[in-house]
């Protein structure tokens, strides 16, 4: 599933609404993660805090009645991409660090860590890390041969 321009704009708008709830000019006093729940049938994207209090909600039209088996994996990729683009906005939110954006399904099951906001830690995308074990093993093997 390739995200349409409209899908990206809808997600960006939802993330901005989340950031607006935690303005940068307010002292960081809240300890929470942001839980993004997506519904494959209704296309809903809902953001919640740790107390299950709704922050914002929108409908992603492209996701309505999506029957793809790998829907959540593809949605996670799209969400990660949008969050990365809005890095400056989300990293200034008035939430105590570290905090995460987490993907959940409509049954509230944790599916993926989308973005971690921390001054010292960075999560590298899994696609970037694919095959790293094999590369490191080959490197070590070649190094030990010499």
N, C-alpha and C positions, 0 to 999 in steps of 0.2 A: 504494500500500500504506500503509494507516494503521496505525501501531504500536498494538498492544493494550497494555493496562496491564501484562500479564504480560511482554511483550517489553521494555518500558521498565524494569521491575523487574529482569529478567535482565541487561540491559546495565548498569544502575546497579550491580548487585552485582559484575559483572566489572570495572568501572572502579574500584570500591572495593578489589577484590583487587589490582589493579595498584598503586594508591596505597599499599596496605599493604606492598608489596615495597620501597617507597622512603619510609620513615617520615620525618616532618618533624623528629624529634628527632635525626636523623643528619646529620652535616655533608655538604653537597653535594659529592660527589667523582666521581660517575658522569656520564659524557658519553654520552648515548644518546637516541634517539627511541623512541617507542612505536609499533610497527607492529601495526595491527589487521587481521587477515585474516579475511574472511568467506567461507563456502562456501555457495553457492546450493543445492546438492543436499543436504548434510548438516545445514545450519543452524548449523554451527560458527562461533563467534567465538573466535579465538585471538589473544592478545596476545604479541608478541615484542619483544625489545630489538634493538639494532643487530647484535649478534653472533648473531642468530637463536636465542637462548635463550628458550624458552617461559616466559612469566610466569604466564599463567592461560589457562583454556579453559572454554567453556560452550557449551551448545546453545540456540539461540533457536528454539523450537518453531515459531513463526510462519514462519520462514525455511526450514524443511525442505521440499525439493522445490519451491521457489518457481521458477516458470518465467517470471516477468515479464522483459521485455526491458530494462526500466530498473531492475532490481533494485538494482544497485550505486549508482545515483544516489539512489534512495529510501533505501537503507540508510545512505548517507553523510549524508543529511538527518536521519535519526533519530539517528545517532551524534553528529552535531554538536549537536543539541538536548540530548541527555543530557549530553554533555561541558560544554556551556554551563551547564546546571543544576548541575553538580558543580564549577564553576569554583574555588570556595574550596578544595576538596579537592585537585584536580589541580595547582593553582598552588603548593601548598606541598610538593609531592613533592621529595625530596632528589636532584634531578637538576640538573646544571649548566645554566643557561639560556643561550641559548634551546634549547628542545626542542619537538618536535611530536608530535602524534598523527596518524598517517598511515594511510589505508585502502589495503589491498592485496587482490587477489583470491587465489584458491587457488594460482595460478601465480606468486605473489610479485611481480606487476606493480603498480606504484604507480598508484593510481586517483585519489586525492584527498588534499589536505591538510585534515584535519578540525579541528585546533585547534593554535594556536601559543602556547606559554607563553614570554613574554618580558616584561621590565619596561617596555620602550619601544615595542614593536610590537604592533599589533592587526590581525588579519585580519578583514575585513568579509565577511559572507556574500554569496555571488554573487547570490542572489535579491534582496538589498537593492540591489545595484549594477546590476541589470538596467535597461537604458534610460538609464543615467547619461550615456553619450556623447551621445545625442540631446538630452537635457536641457541639457547643457553647451553643445553646439553652438547650440541655440536661444537660450540665454541670451547667448552671445557675439554672435550675430547681432543680437539685439535691442539689446544694449549698443552695438554698433558703429553701428546705425541712428541712435541718439540722438547 
